[in-house]
Amino acid sequence: MSSSTDDAASQVAARLGFTAGQVIQEFGYDDDVDEELRTALQAVTGNELVDEDYDDVTDGALIWFRDDDGDLTDFLVDAMTVLEDNSPIWVLTPKSGRSGHVSHSDIEEAATTSGLHAMTTFAIAADWSATRLGTRGRGK
């Protein structure tokens, strides 16, 4: 990867809000994930992404999810098991028109069932969109 590609990938990773020293748990890894994004996240945090079997506290979760991956609610519940309070959960889904695309309403439904809500969605990589999920807090 060239320096300008590294910089662009780091900026994309920074959009997810992760910082140095954080531990990010990754779900749904497969051969179609965006490796540049994964590499950038590892560079930003200084840590390897940990897998679904990790059982210590994490600072965030990254869920690669496709239409045929099963029940998103199950992934969300698993991610929340070791997640530090108020830490972000990012659901990455194939963009509209790509194989495996998941509708935003399906993400919102799974989030609501899990006690979460969708906060923001944007294109994160060539083939992937990212949706941040957060806990429902009381209004201030």
Buried (B, 14 or more C-beta within 10 A) or exposed (E): EEEEEBEBBBEBBEBBBBEEEBBBBBBBBEEBBBEBBBBBBBBBBEBEBBEBEBEEEBBBBBBBBBBEBEEBBEBBBBBBEBBEEEBBBBBBBBBEEBEBBBEEEBBBBBBBEBEBBBEEBEEBBEBBBBBBBBBEEEEE
